[in-house]
Structure formats: structure tokens, C-alpha cells
Amino acid sequence: MWFRRDLRLHDNAALHSALSQSDNVFCVFIFDINILDNLKSKEDQRIEFIWEALKEMKTSLNSIKSDIIVMHANPMEAIPAILNKYNCEALFFNKDYESYAAKRDGDVMGCVSKLGVESYQFKDTVLFEEKEILSQSDKPYTVFSPYKNNHLNRLYQDGIIQHDCESNKKKFAVVEAEEIPSLESLGFKKTNLDRLKIPTGSSGGKYLLLDFEKRIDHYKQRRDYPGKKGVSYLSVHNRFGTISIREQALIAMNKQSEGSLVWLNELVWRDFYFQILSNFPYINDGASFKPQFDQIPFENNLQFFEAWKSGQTGFPIIDAAMHQLNQTGFMHNRLRMIVASFLVKDLLVDWRWGEAYFSEKLIDFDFSANNGGWQWAASTGCDAQPWFRIFNPLLQSEKFDPEGLFIKKYLPQLKPLDSKQIHRPHFFYEKDPDTFKVNLGKDYPFPIVDHAIQRKKALLMYQAT
């Protein structure tokens, strides 16, 4: 059983099948050198999160005299070697839909078939995949609403079947325990996961899911306010599969509250972006979903981009959001929309630059959702925000962080300001610089652009395509 983005021993489709059909199941995880070698930062929270999840899986398997074999290698070489070493007759794994992973998996399957070994892959990451949800003309959906309606109809009609991995746990092979390679041996360092108190592993996912279940009825009212505890905080656990998408959907469906159904809608969005990735693979190559937007004449001002990355734009809601990302590896979903729109339609910087920066920084980075979100904000994607609709960062700030609680958390230098000043300090500073409680230009920057002017430029830029 080859684990990848499904780091749990429960409700796991491939693991269930392996345990059901085999006498001895050997568990393996490979830190893929082809992925790790391309990571820029050696303090990558994602690697530590995976490492912690593996440690927890190892403890569980050790308690029944089994183990997970953890390697730092090229899967093309490591998988055949393990199959040979333990005389395995089959390889089980869950599908990964990203371009590199899909090609890698195809290559591995081709390689092991030459050894006379069968490969079996399963749907596990999503509720519905690839071409399971199609329009009446048997084509993939490119607009969310009709996809959602069809998806939910199928979900309620078919029901959700979870995969019992517990009853066959005696089938885990007896393996002599070995140490997991250290972060240092992988070429990485410890990060701030401990200090941020991010719960890891399946136990961490379960803890957060139970906590969210208590708050889920209020999800609709609270989810857009970054200063409130309104969202689930489960995205990183979904990314690495330390919880099952099926157990989450069941909670939402069984609860049937306004909040739980809005959350179920978000899980459907996740499936939607995965099926876009499968059915329109050209988006993997940096292409706009709508080809007519491939040649937008972005200004791509490098100084603006650097100010955006470092949270120095002079727009408090934007800067606070970027500080949250840079410090924690997480960004609230409403803020992801605001900062993406700001980069593209205020700073006139190519959405792909922002997409790439998020891919480096987000602990929950998932190509399909990240690409889908950026293309939505840039109006280049499927079901996109129309290009002539442009978020006003000031109005977004006043609406979703009215008291400035979130801003003050990540921009403590603005704490002396009241709930009106906090959203546009430059406006109040210019009225009376001598008595203003923050020294603008020193403690906090002036705005690097004028939203009204940039909005007009953006409209002209899109009209030119």
C-alpha cells in the first residue's frame, strides 16, 4: 500500500481494498525527491506536517507489530525495489490528479507490470472524480452551479460509503520497525508548526473536525470574517488526507443545518476544481482556462509585487492577510479572494505570479483549488468573477473586519487606531498628521496605488484582450 496524500489508517479506499484482498499488507511512504528537490524553502511546513502524520501512523502500526516503510527516493526506483524485497503480488494506491503525480503513477504502473505485479488505484481524495458528474450532453461542467446541483443529487441518491479498515487490521504485515528519516536527512529544518499549535496527524484532524462540528451551524454567518473563529481550519488535513472527505460530507449531510449545507457546498467546490484539473489539463501549464485571456497586457511592476508579497502596500486588510500567510502558512478564504483581486486588478500583476507565491507559502496548497481561486479572481477561469467587477479593498475591509480585529492582530503598529481609521489610515493621517497616532511613512507605509485610478486601468487592460 503506497501512501501519498492519504495519510490515515481509517476510511481509506486503497488501504481498505488492500486489506480485504491480501494476506500481508506492507505500508510505504516515499518522500519523492522529484518534488522535494524543487521546494525553495528548507523550512517547509508541509514537509514537517507530513513527517508528523507519518510518525503517528508509525506509532499505530507499531502497536500491532507492523510499521510504515518511509523512504527518501525516486518512486520509480523505490516501488519496484520494495515489491521485490517483500515478494509482493500487487500495488495499491489512491489517485492523485495533478499532472506530475498522474504521469509518475502511470510510469510506476508500467514499470511494475513488467515485474508481473498488478496495480490498483482508487478514488479517495474526492467524492466524485473526473467524468462522474457530467452535463446532459455528457460533457464536463465548466460552471459551478449546475455542477453542484447534479453533484448533490447524486450524493443524496447514492449515499456515502465509508471504507472499513479496522476489521482486517490483522492483515498488516509484521515488519521490524525502522526510524523515519529525520527532517535534516531529507534536507529540511523544523518550522513553527509547534509554536502555531497546528494539530497534526489523524488525531489532529479528528480534533479539529469535532471542534468544527460544534460550530458548524454558525458557519454561514461567520465564515467571511477573518477576525472570528468561523471556518473549519481543515484544509491542510484535506490536503494530506489525515481526515477523510467522506466523513466530513456525512457530518454536513446528516446535520442538515443552514451552516452545514453551506459547508457541504464548499466541499463540492473542492470536487469541482479537481474535475476541472482532470478534464482540462492544459491549466497545468500556466494557461488561462479561457484562452482569450492568455495575453492580458499586465504591467507586472516588480516593486508592487514585492510590496504585495511582504505586506507593505499601505492597504491594511491586504497587508494583514499577507502577514498571516507569511507567518503561519495559512490565509483565510475571504482574504485569499481579496488579496488575489488586489494583486491582479489594483496592482495589475499577472495572476500566475500570485498563484506561484501561494504555492510556495500555503501549508494547504492544492494545485486545483489554488489555480481555480486565482483564475476566478483574475476573471480568466471557469465560472469566473466577471472582469468588470473589481473588489474595492476598503469596502471589503470595512465589511469583513469592521472592528479591525484581524488587522490589529497582524499589524500591531495600527492598534492605536479606532474602527474607522484602521481601514484607511492615510485618509485620517492627511487630515491632521501631527496628532495622528501612527507615524505613516515610518511605522506603516502610505498606499502604493490609488484604487480608483487602478480600477480604470484594469478595465482598459481587460478591454484590450
C-alpha positions as CSV (number, residue, x, y, z in Angstrom):
1,M,0.0,0.0,0.0
2,W,1.6,3.2,-1.3
3,F,0.5,6.2,0.8
4,R,0.8,9.7,-0.7
5,R,-1.9,12.3,0.1
6,D,-4.0,9.9,2.2
7,L,-2.0,9.8,5.5
8,R,-4.5,7.9,7.6
9,L,-5.3,4.3,8.5
10,H,-9.1,4.7,8.5
11,D,-11.7,5.2,5.8
12,N,-9.0,4.9,3.1
13,A,-10.2,3.4,-0.2
14,A,-7.0,1.8,-1.4
15,L,-6.0,0.6,2.1
16,H,-9.4,-1.0,2.6
17,S,-9.1,-2.8,-0.7
18,A,-5.6,-4.0,0.1
19,L,-6.5,-5.3,3.5
20,S,-9.6,-7.0,2.1
21,Q,-7.8,-8.8,-0.7
22,S,-4.4,-9.6,0.7
23,D,-2.8,-11.8,3.3
24,N,0.0,-9.3,4.2
25,V,-0.1,-5.6,3.5
26,F,3.2,-3.7,3.6
27,C,2.8,0.1,4.1
28,V,5.1,2.5,2.4
29,F,5.5,6.3,2.0
30,I,8.2,7.9,-0.2
31,F,9.4,11.4,0.2
32,D,9.6,11.9,-3.5
33,I,12.9,13.5,-4.4
34,N,11.4,14.9,-7.6
35,I,9.1,17.0,-5.5
36,L,11.3,17.8,-2.5
37,D,14.2,18.9,-4.7
38,N,12.1,21.6,-6.2
39,L,10.9,23.2,-2.9
40,K,12.7,26.6,-2.5
41,S,12.5,26.9,1.3
42,K,14.1,24.3,3.5
43,E,11.8,25.3,6.3
44,D,8.7,24.0,4.6
45,Q,5.7,23.4,6.9
46,R,4.3,20.9,4.6
47,I,7.2,18.5,4.9
48,E,7.0,18.7,8.7
49,F,3.3,18.2,8.6
50,I,3.7,15.0,6.5
51,W,6.6,13.9,8.9
52,E,4.3,14.3,11.9
53,A,1.5,12.4,10.3
54,L,3.8,9.5,9.4
55,K,5.1,9.4,13.0
56,E,1.5,9.0,14.2
57,M,0.8,6.3,11.6
58,K,4.0,4.5,12.6
59,T,3.0,4.5,16.3
60,S,-0.4,3.0,15.4
61,L,1.2,0.3,13.2
62,N,4.0,-0.5,15.7
63,S,1.3,-1.3,18.3
64,I,0.2,-4.2,16.1
65,K,3.8,-5.3,15.3
66,S,3.7,-3.6,11.8
67,D,5.2,-0.4,10.5
68,I,5.3,2.0,7.6
69,I,8.4,1.9,5.5
70,V,9.5,5.5,4.9
71,M,12.0,6.3,2.2
72,H,13.6,9.4,0.6
73,A,13.9,8.3,-3.0
74,N,12.6,8.3,-6.6
75,P,9.4,6.2,-6.6
76,M,10.3,4.8,-10.0
77,E,13.2,3.0,-8.3
78,A,11.8,2.6,-4.7
79,I,8.5,0.9,-5.5
80,P,9.9,-1.9,-7.6
81,A,12.7,-2.4,-5.0
82,I,10.1,-2.8,-2.2
83,L,7.9,-5.1,-4.3
84,N,10.9,-7.3,-4.9
85,K,12.1,-7.3,-1.4
86,Y,8.8,-8.5,0.1
87,N,7.7,-10.6,-2.8
88,C,4.5,-8.5,-3.2
89,E,2.0,-9.5,-5.8
90,A,0.1,-6.2,-6.0
91,L,0.4,-2.5,-5.6
92,F,-2.4,-0.4,-4.2
93,F,-2.7,3.4,-4.1
94,N,-5.2,6.2,-4.2
95,K,-5.3,8.5,-7.3
96,D,-3.6,11.9,-7.4
97,Y,-4.9,14.1,-10.2
98,E,-2.1,16.6,-10.5
99,S,0.0,16.4,-13.7
100,Y,3.3,15.3,-12.3
101,A,1.7,12.7,-10.0
102,A,-0.5,11.3,-12.7
103,K,2.4,10.8,-15.0
104,R,4.6,9.4,-12.2
105,D,1.9,6.9,-11.3
106,G,1.4,5.8,-14.9
107,D,5.2,5.3,-15.2
108,V,5.3,3.3,-11.9
109,M,2.4,1.1,-13.0
110,G,4.1,0.4,-16.3
111,C,7.3,-0.4,-14.6
112,V,5.8,-2.8,-12.0
113,S,3.7,-4.6,-14.6
114,K,7.0,-5.8,-16.2
115,L,7.7,-7.5,-12.8
116,G,4.4,-9.3,-13.1
117,V,2.8,-7.2,-10.4
118,E,-0.8,-5.9,-10.7
119,S,-1.5,-2.2,-9.8
120,Y,-4.8,-1.0,-8.4
121,Q,-5.7,2.7,-8.0
122,F,-8.8,4.1,-6.3
123,K,-10.8,7.3,-5.9
124,D,-10.3,8.6,-2.3
125,T,-9.4,12.3,-2.3
126,V,-12.8,13.4,-3.7
127,L,-16.5,12.4,-3.5
128,F,-16.8,12.4,-7.3
129,E,-14.0,12.5,-9.8
130,E,-13.1,13.1,-13.4
131,K,-16.1,12.3,-15.6
132,E,-18.5,11.0,-12.9
133,I,-20.5,14.2,-12.9
134,L,-21.4,15.3,-16.5
135,S,-23.9,17.5,-18.1
136,Q,-26.9,16.2,-20.0
137,S,-24.8,16.3,-23.2
138,D,-22.2,14.1,-21.5
139,K,-19.6,16.9,-21.2
140,P,-17.7,18.2,-18.1
141,Y,-19.2,21.1,-16.4
142,T,-17.4,24.5,-16.6
143,V,-19.9,26.4,-14.5
144,F,-20.3,25.6,-10.8
145,S,-24.0,25.9,-10.1
146,P,-25.3,23.2,-12.4
147,Y,-22.4,21.0,-11.4
148,K,-23.3,21.5,-7.8
149,N,-26.9,20.6,-8.3
150,N,-26.0,17.4,-10.2
151,H,-23.3,16.5,-7.6
152,L,-25.7,16.9,-4.7
153,N,-28.4,15.0,-6.4
154,R,-26.0,12.1,-6.9
155,L,-24.6,12.4,-3.4
156,Y,-28.0,12.1,-1.8
157,Q,-29.2,9.4,-4.2
158,D,-26.1,7.2,-4.0
159,G,-25.3,7.9,-0.4
160,I,-21.7,7.8,1.1
161,I,-20.0,4.5,1.7
162,Q,-17.0,4.7,4.1
163,H,-14.2,2.1,4.0
164,D,-13.7,-0.1,7.0
165,C,-10.0,-0.6,7.5
166,E,-10.3,-1.8,11.2
167,S,-11.8,-5.3,10.8
168,N,-8.9,-6.5,8.7
169,K,-6.1,-4.9,10.6
170,K,-4.5,-8.3,11.3
171,K,-3.6,-8.3,7.6
172,F,-0.9,-5.6,8.2
173,A,2.4,-7.3,7.6
174,V,4.7,-8.0,10.5
175,V,7.6,-5.6,9.9
176,E,10.6,-4.8,12.0
177,A,10.3,-1.1,13.0
178,E,12.7,1.3,11.5
179,E,13.3,5.0,12.2
180,I,11.6,7.6,9.9
181,P,14.3,9.6,8.1
182,S,14.8,12.8,10.1
183,L,13.8,16.2,8.6
184,E,17.5,17.1,8.5
185,S,18.4,13.9,6.4
186,L,15.6,15.0,4.0
187,G,17.4,18.4,3.7
188,F,14.8,20.3,5.7
189,K,14.6,22.1,9.1
190,K,11.9,22.2,11.8
191,T,9.4,25.0,11.3
192,N,7.0,26.9,13.5
193,L,4.3,24.2,13.5
194,D,4.7,23.6,17.2
195,R,4.5,27.3,18.1
196,L,1.5,27.8,15.9
197,K,-0.2,24.9,17.7
198,I,-1.3,23.3,14.4
199,P,-2.8,19.9,15.3
200,T,-1.2,17.3,13.1
201,G,-1.9,13.7,12.0
202,S,-5.3,11.9,12.0
203,S,-5.7,12.8,15.7
204,G,-5.2,16.5,14.9
205,G,-7.7,16.2,12.0
206,K,-10.3,14.5,14.2
207,Y,-9.8,17.1,17.0
208,L,-10.4,20.0,14.5
209,L,-13.4,18.2,12.9
210,L,-15.1,17.7,16.3
211,D,-14.4,21.3,17.2
212,F,-15.9,22.5,14.0
213,E,-18.9,20.2,14.4
214,K,-19.9,22.2,17.5
215,R,-19.7,25.5,15.5
216,I,-21.0,24.3,12.1
217,D,-24.5,25.7,12.5
218,H,-23.0,29.2,12.5
219,Y,-20.7,28.6,9.6
220,K,-22.7,30.7,7.1
221,Q,-22.8,33.8,9.4
222,R,-19.2,33.6,10.5
223,R,-17.2,32.2,7.6
224,D,-16.4,35.5,5.9
225,Y,-15.0,37.3,8.9
226,P,-11.3,36.6,9.5
227,G,-11.4,38.1,13.0
228,K,-13.8,35.4,14.1
229,K,-13.4,31.6,14.6
230,G,-15.8,30.8,11.8
231,V,-14.1,28.4,9.3
232,S,-13.2,24.7,9.8
233,Y,-9.3,25.0,9.6
234,L,-9.4,21.6,8.0
235,S,-7.8,22.5,4.7
236,V,-4.4,21.2,5.5
237,H,-5.9,17.9,6.7
238,N,-7.8,17.6,3.4
239,R,-4.7,18.3,1.5
240,F,-2.7,15.5,3.1
241,G,-5.6,13.2,3.7
242,T,-5.3,12.9,7.5
243,I,-9.1,13.1,7.5
244,S,-11.5,11.5,5.0
245,I,-13.6,13.7,2.7
246,R,-16.4,11.2,3.2
247,E,-16.6,11.6,7.0
248,Q,-16.8,15.3,6.5
249,A,-19.6,15.1,3.9
250,L,-21.6,12.8,6.1
251,I,-21.4,15.2,9.0
252,A,-22.7,18.0,6.8
253,M,-25.4,15.9,5.2
254,N,-26.7,14.4,8.5
255,K,-26.7,17.8,10.3
256,Q,-28.9,19.5,7.6
257,S,-28.5,22.9,9.2
258,E,-28.0,26.1,7.2
259,G,-24.4,26.2,8.2
260,S,-23.6,22.6,7.5
261,L,-25.2,22.8,4.0
262,V,-23.1,25.9,3.1
263,W,-20.0,23.9,4.2
264,L,-21.1,21.0,2.1
265,N,-21.2,23.4,-0.8
266,E,-17.6,24.2,-0.1
267,L,-16.7,20.5,-0.3
268,V,-18.5,20.4,-3.7
269,W,-16.4,23.4,-4.8
270,R,-13.3,21.3,-4.0
271,D,-14.5,18.4,-6.2
272,F,-15.4,20.9,-8.9
273,Y,-11.9,22.2,-9.1
274,F,-10.5,18.7,-9.1
275,Q,-12.7,17.7,-12.1
276,I,-11.6,20.9,-13.9
277,L,-8.0,19.8,-13.4
278,S,-8.8,16.3,-14.8
279,N,-10.9,17.4,-17.8
280,F,-9.0,20.5,-18.8
281,P,-5.3,19.5,-18.1
282,Y,-3.9,22.5,-20.1
283,I,-4.4,24.6,-16.9
284,N,-1.4,22.7,-15.5
285,D,0.8,24.6,-18.0
286,G,0.0,28.1,-16.8
287,A,-2.7,28.6,-19.4
288,S,-5.9,30.6,-18.7
289,F,-9.0,28.4,-18.6
290,K,-10.5,30.8,-21.1
291,P,-7.8,31.1,-23.8
292,Q,-8.9,34.6,-24.8
293,F,-7.4,35.9,-21.6
294,D,-3.9,34.3,-22.2
295,Q,-2.5,37.6,-23.5
296,I,-3.7,40.2,-20.9
297,P,-1.1,43.0,-21.1
298,F,-0.3,43.0,-17.3
299,E,2.1,45.8,-16.2
300,N,3.9,43.5,-13.8
301,N,5.6,46.2,-11.7
302,L,8.2,44.3,-9.7
303,Q,8.2,46.9,-6.8
304,F,4.4,46.5,-6.5
305,F,4.8,42.7,-6.4
306,E,7.4,42.8,-3.7
307,A,5.3,45.2,-1.6
308,W,2.3,42.8,-2.0
309,K,4.4,39.8,-1.0
310,S,5.8,41.4,2.1
311,G,2.6,43.1,3.2
312,Q,3.8,46.7,2.5
313,T,1.1,48.0,0.2
314,G,-0.5,50.6,2.6
315,F,-3.8,48.8,2.4
316,P,-4.2,47.3,5.9
317,I,-6.5,44.4,5.0
318,I,-4.2,43.3,2.2
319,D,-1.0,43.7,4.4
320,A,-2.5,41.9,7.4
321,A,-3.6,39.0,5.1
322,M,-0.1,38.7,3.6
323,H,1.5,38.7,7.1
324,Q,-0.9,35.9,8.1
325,L,0.3,33.9,5.1
326,N,4.0,34.6,5.6
327,Q,3.9,33.9,9.3
328,T,1.5,31.0,9.5
329,G,1.3,29.3,6.1
330,F,-2.5,29.9,6.2
331,M,-4.8,32.5,4.8
332,H,-8.5,32.9,5.5
333,N,-10.6,32.1,2.4
334,R,-12.2,35.5,2.1
335,L,-8.8,37.2,2.3
336,R,-7.5,34.9,-0.5
337,M,-10.1,36.4,-2.8
338,I,-9.4,40.0,-1.6
339,V,-5.6,39.8,-2.0
340,A,-5.8,38.0,-5.3
341,S,-8.2,40.6,-6.8
342,F,-5.9,43.4,-5.4
343,L,-2.8,41.9,-7.0
344,V,-4.4,41.4,-10.4
345,K,-6.8,44.3,-10.7
346,D,-5.2,47.0,-8.5
347,L,-1.5,46.3,-9.0
348,L,-2.0,44.9,-12.5
349,V,0.3,42.0,-11.9
350,D,-0.1,38.6,-13.7
351,W,-2.3,36.2,-11.6
352,R,0.3,33.5,-12.3
353,W,2.8,35.4,-10.1
354,G,0.4,35.3,-7.2
355,E,-0.5,31.7,-7.8
356,A,3.2,30.7,-7.7
357,Y,3.8,32.7,-4.5
358,F,0.8,31.0,-2.8
359,S,2.1,27.6,-4.0
360,E,5.3,28.2,-2.1
361,K,3.8,29.6,1.1
362,L,0.4,27.8,1.7
363,I,0.6,24.8,4.1
364,D,-2.7,23.6,2.5
365,F,-1.5,24.2,-1.1
366,D,-3.5,22.2,-3.6
367,F,-2.9,23.0,-7.2
368,S,-6.6,22.6,-8.3
369,A,-8.1,24.9,-5.7
370,N,-5.2,27.4,-5.8
371,N,-5.4,27.7,-9.6
372,G,-9.2,27.8,-9.5
373,G,-9.2,30.5,-6.9
374,W,-6.6,32.7,-8.7
375,Q,-8.3,32.3,-12.1
376,W,-11.7,33.1,-10.5
377,A,-10.2,36.3,-9.1
378,A,-8.5,37.2,-12.3
379,S,-11.7,36.5,-14.4
380,T,-9.8,34.1,-16.6
381,G,-11.2,30.9,-15.2
382,C,-14.4,28.8,-15.3
383,D,-17.3,30.4,-13.6
384,A,-15.1,33.4,-13.0
385,Q,-15.9,36.8,-11.4
386,P,-16.7,39.0,-14.5
387,W,-13.7,41.1,-15.4
388,F,-15.6,44.3,-14.9
389,R,-16.3,43.5,-11.3
390,I,-13.4,44.6,-9.1
391,F,-13.2,44.3,-5.4
392,N,-12.8,47.6,-3.5
393,P,-10.2,46.7,-0.8
394,L,-11.5,49.4,1.5
395,L,-15.1,48.3,1.3
396,Q,-14.1,44.6,1.8
397,S,-12.1,45.6,4.9
398,E,-14.9,47.6,6.4
399,K,-17.4,44.9,5.7
400,F,-15.5,41.8,6.8
401,D,-13.2,43.1,9.6
402,P,-15.4,46.0,10.8
403,E,-13.6,46.5,14.2
404,G,-10.2,45.8,12.7
405,L,-9.6,42.8,15.0
406,F,-7.8,40.8,12.3
407,I,-5.8,43.8,11.0
408,K,-4.6,44.6,14.5
409,K,-3.5,41.0,15.1
410,Y,-1.1,41.1,12.2
411,L,-0.3,44.8,12.0
412,P,0.1,45.6,15.7
413,Q,1.6,49.0,14.9
414,L,-2.0,50.0,13.9
415,K,-3.5,49.1,17.3
416,P,-3.9,52.7,18.4
417,L,-6.3,53.4,15.6
418,D,-10.1,53.3,16.0
419,S,-12.5,51.2,13.9
420,K,-12.8,53.9,11.2
421,Q,-9.1,54.9,11.0
422,I,-7.9,51.3,10.8
423,H,-9.2,50.7,7.3
424,R,-7.6,53.7,5.7
425,P,-5.1,55.3,8.0
426,H,-3.6,57.6,5.2
427,F,-7.0,59.4,4.8
428,F,-7.1,60.4,8.5
429,Y,-3.4,61.0,8.8
430,E,-3.6,63.6,6.0
431,K,-6.3,65.4,7.8
432,D,-4.1,66.0,10.9
433,P,-0.6,64.5,10.7
434,D,0.6,66.0,14.0
435,T,-2.0,64.3,16.2
436,F,-2.4,61.0,14.3
437,K,-1.4,58.1,16.5
438,V,0.7,56.3,13.8
439,N,3.7,57.7,12.0
440,L,2.8,56.9,8.4
441,G,5.7,56.5,6.1
442,K,7.8,55.2,9.0
443,D,5.7,52.8,11.1
444,Y,3.3,51.9,8.3
445,P,3.5,52.7,4.5
446,F,1.3,55.1,2.5
447,P,-0.8,53.3,-0.1
448,I,1.3,52.4,-3.1
449,V,-1.6,53.0,-5.6
450,D,-4.9,54.8,-5.8
451,H,-7.7,52.2,-6.1
452,A,-10.0,54.4,-8.3
453,I,-7.2,55.1,-10.8
454,Q,-6.1,51.4,-10.9
455,R,-9.6,50.3,-11.4
456,K,-9.9,52.3,-14.6
457,K,-6.6,51.0,-15.8
458,A,-7.7,47.4,-15.1
459,L,-10.9,47.9,-17.1
460,L,-8.9,49.2,-20.1
461,M,-6.4,46.4,-19.7
462,Y,-9.1,43.7,-19.9
463,Q,-10.9,45.5,-22.7
464,A,-7.7,45.3,-24.7
465,T,-7.8,41.5,-24.8
